[in-house]
C-alpha cells in the first residue's frame, strides 16, 4: 500500500491492461491480493467489458505456502483453471511466529525464540499433501533451466562480449 494518489494510479493502469488478458500469473500472495483486494477496485475502461475473471490462474512458488493458504486462490477464482508450480524439495512452508523470551539475568538481553505455534498442517506444503495422494501431474527430476542452449542464450544475450 502506498500513497492514495499512487495507489489510484496503479489501479487505473491495471484497469486498462487487465481486460486484454485471460491468464493471471503470480506468486501465491500476489494472486490472492489481486483477487481479494484489487478486483473490487478494477473498473472496465468501457461499459462493454464484463467483470474481469481469468480463465487460467498460474501460481508459482506454491511449495512455499502451507496447505491451508492454498485455498485462498481457489476461493478467489472459483471458476478458473488453477495450475500450481513449485519445488517440493526447495524449502518447506515457514508459518512461524515469534515470542519474546528474556534470559535468566534479570530480563536483560531478550532473545527471540522462533517456534511454530500453528501445528503440523501449517508446515505441510500443498505439494506434500498432493504427493501423499499420488496426484502429482508432472515432476522434473533435474533443473533444466540452466543447461544447453537456454544457458548459452542467456549468457550471450545478458552479458555480450565486448
N, CA, C and O of each residue as an XYZ file, in Angstrom:
648
protein
N       0.832     -1.173      0.000
C       0.000      0.000      0.000
C       0.883      1.244      0.000
O       1.853      1.334      0.753
N       0.541      2.173     -0.831
C       1.294      3.407     -0.925
C       0.393      4.593     -0.658
O      -0.662      4.469     -0.036
N       0.827      5.735     -1.137
C       0.015      6.934     -1.010
C      -1.247      6.776     -1.852
O      -1.215      6.102     -2.882
N      -2.354      7.382     -1.435
C      -3.617      7.198     -2.161
C      -3.531      7.551     -3.649
O      -4.075      6.824     -4.480
N      -2.861      8.648     -3.998
C      -2.763      9.033     -5.412
C      -1.965      7.997     -6.203
O      -2.330      7.655     -7.328
N      -0.880      7.501     -5.615
C      -0.057      6.486     -6.278
C      -0.853      5.197     -6.448
O      -0.825      4.570     -7.507
N      -1.555      4.815     -5.401
C      -2.354      3.594     -5.429
C      -3.453      3.686     -6.487
O      -3.692      2.730     -7.225
N      -4.115      4.833     -6.555
C      -5.177      5.020     -7.549
C      -4.612      4.952     -8.962
O      -5.248      4.399     -9.860
N      -3.425      5.510     -9.163
C      -2.770      5.433    -10.469
C      -2.441      4.004    -10.858
O      -2.580      3.623    -12.021
N      -2.006      3.214     -9.890
C      -1.714      1.799    -10.153
C      -2.974      1.053    -10.569
O      -2.946      0.273    -11.521
N      -4.070      1.282     -9.870
C      -5.314      0.597    -10.215
C      -5.846      1.047    -11.567
O      -6.452      0.254    -12.289
N      -5.627      2.308    -11.919
C      -6.049      2.773    -13.239
C      -5.239      2.077    -14.329
O      -5.795      1.664    -15.346
N      -3.927      1.945    -14.124
C      -3.081      1.244    -15.098
C      -3.489     -0.221    -15.222
O      -3.571     -0.755    -16.328
N      -3.743     -0.867    -14.093
C      -4.186     -2.267    -14.109
C      -5.526     -2.382    -14.836
O      -5.737     -3.321    -15.603
N      -6.426     -1.434    -14.596
C      -7.749     -1.478    -15.220
C      -7.667     -1.423    -16.738
O      -8.453     -2.076    -17.425
N      -6.722     -0.648    -17.270
C      -6.589     -0.547    -18.724
C      -6.007     -1.817    -19.331
O      -6.321     -2.155    -20.472
N      -5.174     -2.517    -18.592
C      -4.475     -3.680    -19.143
C      -5.186     -5.004    -18.893
O      -5.166     -5.883    -19.755
N      -5.799     -5.160    -17.759
C      -6.267     -6.469    -17.315
C      -7.334     -7.072    -18.229
O      -7.418     -8.294    -18.344
N      -8.132     -6.258    -18.869
C      -9.213     -6.788    -19.697
C      -8.720     -7.352    -21.026
O      -9.503     -7.921    -21.787
N      -7.440     -7.200    -21.307
C      -6.865     -7.762    -22.529
C      -6.301     -9.156    -22.308
O      -5.815     -9.783    -23.249
N      -6.360     -9.647    -21.080
C      -5.759    -10.932    -20.745
C      -6.776    -11.850    -20.067
O      -7.683    -11.401    -19.366
N      -6.592    -13.147    -20.301
C      -7.438    -14.152    -19.661
C      -6.660    -15.002    -18.672
O      -7.216    -15.903    -18.043
N      -5.368    -14.712    -18.535
C      -4.499    -15.528    -17.686
C      -3.861    -14.636    -16.632
O      -3.388    -13.541    -16.937
N      -3.850    -15.105    -15.406
C      -3.181    -14.413    -14.307
C      -2.048    -15.302    -13.819
O      -2.266    -16.471    -13.502
N      -0.840    -14.752    -13.756
C       0.331    -15.497    -13.297
C       0.942    -14.731    -12.137
O       1.129    -13.517    -12.223
N       1.254    -15.427    -11.056
C       1.883    -14.748     -9.938
C       2.226    -15.688     -8.808
O       1.933    -16.883     -8.846
N       2.851    -15.117     -7.808
C       3.153    -15.849     -6.580
C       1.872    -15.930     -5.750
O       0.950    -15.146     -5.973
N       1.798    -16.854     -4.805
C       0.549    -17.042     -4.047
C      -0.006    -15.770     -3.408
O      -1.203    -15.502     -3.505
N       0.844    -14.997     -2.766
C       0.352    -13.800     -2.092
C      -0.165    -12.775     -3.097
O      -1.223    -12.180     -2.891
N       0.578    -12.568     -4.184
C       0.162    -11.600     -5.196
C      -1.148    -11.972     -5.861
O      -2.008    -11.117     -6.072
N      -1.304    -13.250     -6.192
C      -2.547    -13.719     -6.806
C      -3.718    -13.512     -5.844
O      -4.783    -13.043     -6.244
N      -3.513    -13.860     -4.585
C      -4.570    -13.662     -3.596
C      -4.909    -12.203     -3.399
O      -6.079    -11.847     -3.262
N      -3.886    -11.346     -3.385
C      -4.125     -9.922     -3.185
C      -4.871     -9.320     -4.372
O      -5.794     -8.526     -4.189
N      -4.477     -9.693     -5.581
C      -5.193     -9.190     -6.749
C      -6.639     -9.661     -6.711
O      -7.555     -8.889     -6.996
N      -6.842    -10.906     -6.365
C      -8.199    -11.441     -6.340
C      -9.071    -10.866     -5.256
O     -10.217    -10.495     -5.511
N      -8.547    -10.785     -4.049
C      -9.375    -10.353     -2.919
C      -9.543     -8.845     -2.844
O     -10.628     -8.350     -2.539
N      -8.471     -8.114     -3.122
C      -8.497     -6.676     -2.879
C      -8.656     -5.879     -4.167
O      -9.441     -4.933     -4.232
N      -7.912     -6.267     -5.180
C      -7.841     -5.450     -6.378
C      -9.045     -5.591     -7.292
O      -9.478     -4.605     -7.888
N      -9.598     -6.797     -7.418
C     -10.694     -6.989     -8.372
C     -11.881     -6.087     -8.084
O     -12.563     -5.645     -9.008
N     -12.128     -5.816     -6.835
C     -13.251     -4.945     -6.483
C     -13.011     -3.516     -6.955
O     -13.963     -2.768     -7.177
N     -11.743     -3.130     -7.111
C     -11.418     -1.759     -7.491
C     -11.118     -1.602     -8.971
O     -11.051     -0.478     -9.469
N     -10.934     -2.712     -9.686
C     -10.634     -2.624    -11.116
C     -11.928     -2.336    -11.859
O     -12.899     -3.088    -11.775
N     -11.916     -1.233    -12.586
C     -13.113     -0.826    -13.309
C     -12.829     -0.908    -14.805
O     -11.773     -0.472    -15.262
N     -13.766     -1.463    -15.567
C     -13.551     -1.513    -17.009
C     -13.475     -0.111    -17.591
O     -14.195      0.789    -17.159
N     -12.589      0.071    -18.584
C     -12.473      1.380    -19.217
C     -13.645      1.628    -20.165
O     -13.853      2.751    -20.624
N     -14.396      0.592    -20.449
C     -15.542      0.697    -21.348
C     -16.675     -0.152    -20.775
O     -16.419     -1.207    -20.192
N     -17.900      0.284    -20.929
C     -19.032     -0.453    -20.373
C     -19.265     -1.793    -21.072
O     -20.026     -2.625    -20.576
N     -18.615     -2.009    -22.218
C     -18.798     -3.261    -22.952
C     -18.114     -4.435    -22.274
O     -18.466     -5.587    -22.525
N     -17.140     -4.153    -21.417
C     -16.401     -5.234    -20.768
C     -17.199     -5.808    -19.603
O     -17.716     -5.052    -18.780
N     -17.307     -7.123    -19.520
C     -17.915     -7.729    -18.325
C     -16.911     -7.683    -17.178
O     -15.748     -7.349    -17.405
N     -17.318     -8.004    -15.973
C     -16.349     -8.070    -14.871
C     -15.218     -9.039    -15.232
O     -15.457    -10.085    -15.835
N     -14.007     -8.688    -14.864
C     -12.842     -9.480    -15.257
C     -12.738    -10.742    -14.424
O     -12.763    -10.705    -13.194
N     -12.619    -11.863    -15.127
C     -12.395    -13.157    -14.487
C     -11.396    -13.915    -15.348
O     -11.680    -14.193    -16.513
N     -10.246    -14.254    -14.808
C      -9.295    -15.020    -15.608
C      -9.796    -16.451    -15.815
O     -10.460    -17.023    -14.950
N      -9.467    -17.014    -16.976
C      -9.846    -18.400    -17.224
C      -8.772    -19.359    -16.721
O      -9.050    -20.529    -16.461
N      -7.539    -18.856    -16.584
C      -6.428    -19.666    -16.088
C      -5.635    -18.853    -15.078
O      -5.287    -17.701    -15.337
N      -5.352    -19.443    -13.938
C      -4.505    -18.817    -12.919
C      -3.311    -19.738    -12.703
O      -3.471    -20.904    -12.341
N      -2.115    -19.204    -12.927
C      -0.881    -19.957    -12.720
C      -0.226    -19.413    -11.459
O       0.102    -18.229    -11.387
N      -0.038    -20.269    -10.470
C       0.537    -19.855     -9.194
C       1.909    -20.506     -9.053
O       2.026    -21.729     -8.977
N       2.946    -19.668     -9.020
C       4.316    -20.157     -8.877
C       4.715    -20.122     -7.404
O       4.080    -19.440     -6.600
N       5.756    -20.849     -7.061
C       6.263    -20.927     -5.682
C       5.219    -21.494     -4.721
O       5.186    -21.120     -3.549
N       4.381    -22.380     -5.205
C       3.323    -22.949     -4.380
C       3.874    -23.863     -3.299
O       3.231    -24.048     -2.265
N       5.039    -24.433     -3.513
C       5.638    -25.298     -2.499
C       5.996    -24.559     -1.220
O       6.212    -25.186     -0.183
N       6.062    -23.230     -1.281
C       6.432    -22.428     -0.117
C       5.251    -22.066      0.772
O       5.446    -21.555      1.875
N       4.035    -22.320      0.315
C       2.889    -21.936      1.139
C       2.308    -23.158      1.834
O       2.344    -24.259      1.283
N       1.775    -22.979      3.033
C       1.136    -24.102      3.723
C      -0.138    -24.531      3.003
O      -0.728    -23.781      2.226
N      -0.528    -25.736      3.284
C      -1.720    -26.313      2.667
C      -2.943    -25.420      2.856
O      -3.727    -25.259      1.921
N      -3.124    -24.847      4.015
C      -4.332    -24.064      4.279
C      -4.385    -22.784      3.453
O      -5.476    -22.300      3.150
N      -3.240    -22.224      3.081
C      -3.248    -20.998      2.272
C      -3.554    -21.271      0.804
O      -3.909    -20.355      0.062
N      -3.421    -22.505      0.390
C      -3.726    -22.873     -0.987
C      -5.167    -22.510     -1.334
O      -5.446    -22.131     -2.472
N      -6.065    -22.616     -0.396
C      -7.484    -22.399     -0.663
C      -7.818    -20.943     -0.945
O      -8.909    -20.654     -1.434
N      -6.918    -20.023     -0.653
C      -7.170    -18.609     -0.968
C      -7.391    -18.447     -2.463
O      -8.363    -17.820     -2.886
N      -6.490    -19.013     -3.269
C      -6.611    -18.895     -4.723
C      -7.901    -19.528     -5.224
O      -8.584    -18.955     -6.074
N      -8.234    -20.682     -4.716
C      -9.451    -21.379     -5.139
C     -10.691    -20.572     -4.770
O     -11.635    -20.496     -5.557
N     -10.700    -19.969     -3.585
C     -11.876    -19.212     -3.158
C     -12.029    -17.905     -3.924
O     -13.151    -17.451     -4.150
N     -10.922    -17.296     -4.324
C     -10.983    -16.027     -5.036
C     -11.334    -16.228     -6.511
O     -12.058    -15.421     -7.094
N     -10.824    -17.293     -7.105
C     -11.069    -17.574     -8.522
C     -11.715    -18.955     -8.677
O     -11.079    -19.863     -9.212
N     -12.953    -19.135     -8.226
C     -13.562    -20.468     -8.234
C     -13.836    -21.029     -9.625
O     -13.924    -22.246     -9.788
N     -13.974    -20.164    -10.631
C     -14.298    -20.636    -11.976
C     -13.071    -20.853    -12.849
O     -13.196    -21.365    -13.962
N     -11.905    -20.482    -12.379
C     -10.689    -20.575    -13.191
C     -10.033    -21.943    -13.048
O     -10.155    -22.609    -12.020
N      -9.337    -22.341    -14.103
C      -8.453    -23.499    -14.016
C      -7.203    -23.009    -13.297
O      -6.644    -21.976    -13.666
N      -6.759    -23.731    -12.285
C      -5.612    -23.292    -11.495
C      -4.474    -24.278    -11.681
O      -4.611    -25.470    -11.406
N      -3.341    -23.756    -12.157
C      -2.136    -24.550    -12.346
C      -1.139    -24.116    -11.283
O      -0.770    -22.943    -11.219
N      -0.698    -25.058    -10.443
C       0.258    -24.706     -9.401
C       1.628    -25.255     -9.775
O       1.759    -26.384    -10.247
N       2.638    -24.434     -9.552
C       4.009    -24.780     -9.897
C       4.867    -24.509     -8.675
O       4.653    -23.520     -7.973
N       5.822    -25.363     -8.418
C       6.722    -25.134     -7.297
C       7.666    -26.290     -7.122
O       7.631    -27.266     -7.872
N       8.499    -26.170     -6.137
C       9.522    -27.166     -5.861
C       9.237    -27.791     -4.504
O       9.197    -27.094     -3.490
N       9.040    -29.096     -4.486
C       8.734    -29.766     -3.222
C       9.959    -29.919     -2.344
O       9.832    -30.123     -1.137
N      11.138    -29.826     -2.928
C      12.341    -30.029     -2.136
C      13.096    -28.764     -1.812
O      14.064    -28.805     -1.053
N      12.679    -27.636     -2.368
C      13.424    -26.401     -2.191
C      13.413    -25.941     -0.737
O      14.467    -25.829     -0.111
N      12.272    -25.687     -0.221
C      12.131    -25.322      1.189
C      10.672    -25.487      1.576
O       9.770    -25.313      0.756
N      10.462    -25.821      2.823
C       9.089    -26.053      3.278
C       8.436    -24.739      3.667
O       9.124    -23.728      3.805
N       7.131    -24.733      3.843
C       6.442    -23.522      4.287
C       6.998    -23.024      5.619
O       7.473    -23.807      6.441
N       6.930    -21.724      5.815
C       7.502    -21.130      7.022
C       6.475    -20.283      7.768
O       6.609    -19.059      7.795
N       5.474    -20.881      8.362
C       4.474    -20.106      9.087
C       4.806    -19.952     10.563
O       3.947    -20.182     11.414
N       6.018    -19.572     10.876
C       6.416    -19.468     12.279
C       5.990    -18.133     12.863
O       5.823    -17.149     12.141
N       5.822    -18.109     14.131
C       5.587    -16.853     14.825
C       6.650    -16.737     15.907
O       7.275    -17.723     16.298
N       6.836    -15.538     16.371
C       7.904    -15.321     17.338
C       7.309    -14.932     18.683
O       6.270    -14.276     18.759
N       7.980    -15.345     19.721
C       7.602    -14.866     21.047
C       8.892    -14.457     21.743
O       9.931    -15.098     21.583
N       8.815    -13.413     22.494
C       9.994    -12.903     23.184
C      10.244    -13.686     24.460
O       9.331    -13.918     25.252
N      11.456    -14.079     24.644
C      11.869    -14.711     25.889
C      12.990    -13.875     26.483
O      13.864    -13.398     25.760
N      12.969    -13.703     27.743
C      14.071    -12.998     28.377
C      15.002    -14.011     29.003
O      14.587    -15.087     29.433
N      16.256    -13.646     29.043
C      17.204    -14.584     29.650
C      17.059    -14.552     31.169
O      16.275    -13.774     31.713
N      17.798    -15.375     31.820
C      17.669    -15.517     33.271
C      18.319    -14.384     34.046
O      18.173    -14.315     35.266
N      19.034    -13.493     33.369
C      19.768    -12.430     34.075
C      18.915    -11.177     34.232
O      19.238    -10.130     33.670
N      17.865    -11.276     34.967
C      17.010    -10.144     35.335
C      16.417     -9.424     34.127
O      16.280     -8.200     34.149
N      16.067    -10.147     33.090
C      15.372     -9.536     31.963
C      16.252     -8.782     30.992
O      15.733     -8.092     30.115
N      17.563     -8.887     31.114
C      18.436     -8.198     30.162
C      18.631     -9.047     28.913
O      18.551    -10.274     28.961
N      18.883     -8.382     27.810
C      19.162     -9.033     26.529
C      18.075    -10.031     26.127
O      18.340    -11.231     26.060
N      16.865     -9.558     25.862
C      15.835    -10.507     25.437
C      16.222    -11.150     24.107
O      16.740    -10.488     23.208
N      15.964    -12.431     24.001
C      16.299    -13.168     22.787
C      15.015    -13.720     22.176
O      14.224    -14.364     22.864
N      14.810    -13.466     20.884
C      13.610    -14.039     20.268
C      13.774    -15.540     20.069
O      14.864    -16.021     19.760
N      12.706    -16.257     20.246
C      12.709    -17.697     20.010
C      11.652    -17.984     18.953
O      10.475    -17.670     19.135
N      12.077    -18.579     17.857
C      11.138    -18.915     16.796
C      10.528    -20.268     17.086
O      11.233    -21.243     17.344
N       9.228    -20.313     17.041
C       8.542    -21.554     17.327
C       7.254    -21.605     16.511
O       6.488    -20.642     16.496
N       7.020    -22.711     15.842
C       5.779    -22.867     15.097
C       4.652    -23.104     16.099
O       4.686    -24.062     16.871
N       3.669    -22.233     16.078
C       2.579    -22.356     17.042
C       1.264    -22.769     16.380
O       0.207    -22.721     17.010
N       1.329    -23.170     15.121
C       0.101    -23.462     14.394
C      -0.150    -24.942     14.166
O      -1.227    -25.307     13.694
N       0.792    -25.795     14.479
C       0.585    -27.220     14.278
C       1.124    -27.722     12.954
O       1.584    -26.951     12.112
N       1.054    -29.034     12.793
C       1.667    -29.704     11.648
C       1.065    -29.271     10.315
O       1.804    -29.116      9.343
N      -0.249    -29.071     10.237
C      -0.873    -28.714      8.965
C      -0.336    -27.407      8.415
O      -0.291    -27.218      7.199
N       0.068    -26.515      9.283
C       0.582    -25.229      8.820
C       2.008    -25.323      8.293
O       2.508    -24.373      7.690
N       2.657    -26.441      8.510
C       4.012    -26.604      7.975
C       4.041    -27.596      6.824
O       5.117    -27.922      6.322
N       2.892    -28.078      6.400
C       2.806    -29.048      5.314
C       2.452    -28.325      4.021
O       1.428    -27.648      3.937
N       3.308    -28.474      3.016
C       3.066    -27.871      1.714
C       1.907    -28.584      1.025
O       1.685    -29.775      1.239
N       1.174    -27.847      0.200
C       0.104    -28.473     -0.579
C       0.691    -29.543     -1.485
O       0.032    -30.545     -1.765
N       1.930    -29.344     -1.949
C       2.570    -30.349     -2.799
C       2.839    -31.640     -2.035
O       2.710    -32.727     -2.598
N       3.207    -31.538     -0.776
C       3.431    -32.750      0.019
C       2.120    -33.516      0.195
O       2.109    -34.746      0.157
N       1.026    -32.798      0.384
C      -0.278    -33.443      0.506
C      -0.658    -34.111     -0.822
O      -1.163    -35.234     -0.834
N      -0.414    -33.424     -1.923
C      -0.728    -33.970     -3.241
C       0.138    -35.191     -3.535
O      -0.353    -36.186     -4.068
N       1.415    -35.120     -3.193
C       2.305    -36.273     -3.379
C       1.835    -37.468     -2.553
O       1.882    -38.608     -3.016
N       1.388    -37.204     -1.341
C       0.924    -38.285     -0.471
C      -0.312    -38.979     -1.045
O      -0.583    -40.137     -0.727
N      -1.055    -38.271     -1.887
C      -2.256    -38.847     -2.512
C      -1.992    -39.326     -3.939
O      -2.931    -39.646     -4.668
N      -0.723    -39.378     -4.340
C      -0.337    -39.818     -5.691
C      -1.029    -39.011     -6.786
O      -1.510    -39.579     -7.767
N      -1.080    -37.686     -6.623
C      -1.768    -36.853     -7.600
C      -0.862    -35.842     -8.289
O      -1.371    -34.905     -8.904
N       0.453    -35.990     -8.214
C       1.367    -35.081     -8.908
C       1.227    -35.330    -10.408
O       1.354    -36.467    -10.861
N       0.965    -34.272    -11.181
C       0.772    -34.436    -12.618
C       2.088    -34.462    -13.380
O       2.187    -35.112    -14.421
N       3.074    -33.781    -12.889
C       4.367    -33.767    -13.552
C       5.452    -33.502    -12.542
O       5.269    -32.720    -11.609
N       6.585    -34.152    -12.727
C       7.679    -33.985    -11.774
C       8.993    -33.971    -12.551
O       9.314    -34.930    -13.253
N       9.746    -32.894    -12.427
C      11.057    -32.808    -13.061
C      12.105    -33.237    -12.059
O      12.128    -32.748    -10.929
N      12.968    -34.142    -12.463
C      13.997    -34.611    -11.537
C      15.255    -33.761    -11.605
O      16.078    -33.811    -10.691
N      15.421    -32.985    -12.662
C      16.600    -32.129    -12.814
C      16.164    -30.707    -13.114
O      15.100    -30.472    -13.687
N      16.998    -29.771    -12.719
C      16.773    -28.376    -13.065
C      17.292    -28.182    -14.487
O      18.503    -28.172    -14.710
N      16.404    -28.031    -15.425
C      16.805    -27.932    -16.823
C      16.880    -26.488    -17.313
O      17.109    -26.254    -18.499
N      16.695    -25.538    -16.440
C      16.705    -24.143    -16.865
C      18.089    -23.655    -17.247
O      18.207    -22.791    -18.117
N      19.129    -24.171    -16.636
C      20.477    -23.654    -16.866
C      21.344    -24.619    -17.659
O      22.538    -24.749    -17.391
N      20.762    -25.281    -18.614
C      21.512    -26.259    -19.389
C      21.399    -25.973    -20.880
O      20.408    -25.413    -21.348
N      22.411    -26.358    -21.598
C      22.381    -26.349    -23.054
C      22.113    -25.005    -23.674
O      22.650    -23.987    -23.237
N      21.274    -25.003    -24.701
C      21.010    -23.799    -25.484
C      20.397    -22.679    -24.657
O      20.656    -21.505    -24.922
N      19.594    -23.020    -23.667
C      18.975    -21.984    -22.836
C      20.045    -21.210    -22.076
O      20.015    -19.979    -22.044
N      20.979    -21.913    -21.472
C      22.049    -21.253    -20.720
C      22.944    -20.446    -21.649
O      23.349    -19.336    -21.307
N      23.257    -20.990    -22.818
C      24.101    -20.258    -23.773
C      23.413    -18.990    -24.251
O      24.051    -17.942    -24.351
N      22.123    -19.071    -24.546
C      21.391    -17.895    -24.983
C      21.394    -16.821    -23.891
O      21.646    -15.649    -24.169
N      21.116    -17.223    -22.661
C      21.089    -16.255    -21.557
C      22.453    -15.608    -21.370
O      22.539    -14.402    -21.137
N      23.516    -16.394    -21.470
C      24.863    -15.851    -21.297
C      25.180    -14.852    -22.406
O      25.709    -13.775    -22.132
N      24.865    -15.194    -23.646
C      25.183    -14.320    -24.779
C      24.328    -13.056    -24.790
O      24.827    -11.973    -25.098
N      23.058    -13.184    -24.460
C      22.159    -12.034    -24.501
C      22.327    -11.116    -23.294
O      22.187     -9.899    -23.413
N      22.621    -11.688    -22.156
C      22.722    -10.884    -20.937
C      24.090    -10.246    -20.769
O      24.198     -9.116    -20.292
N      25.127    -10.959    -21.155
C      26.488    -10.459    -20.981
C      27.254    -10.563    -22.299
O      28.151    -11.396    -22.433
N      26.901     -9.717    -23.273
C      27.600     -9.808    -24.553
C      29.085     -9.504    -24.388
O      29.492     -8.652    -23.599
N      29.860    -10.224    -25.153
C      31.314     -9.997    -25.098
C      31.643     -8.723    -25.833
O      31.042     -8.413    -26.862
N      32.609     -7.975    -25.298
C      32.980     -6.714    -25.945
C      34.202     -6.866    -26.808
O      34.647     -5.898    -27.424
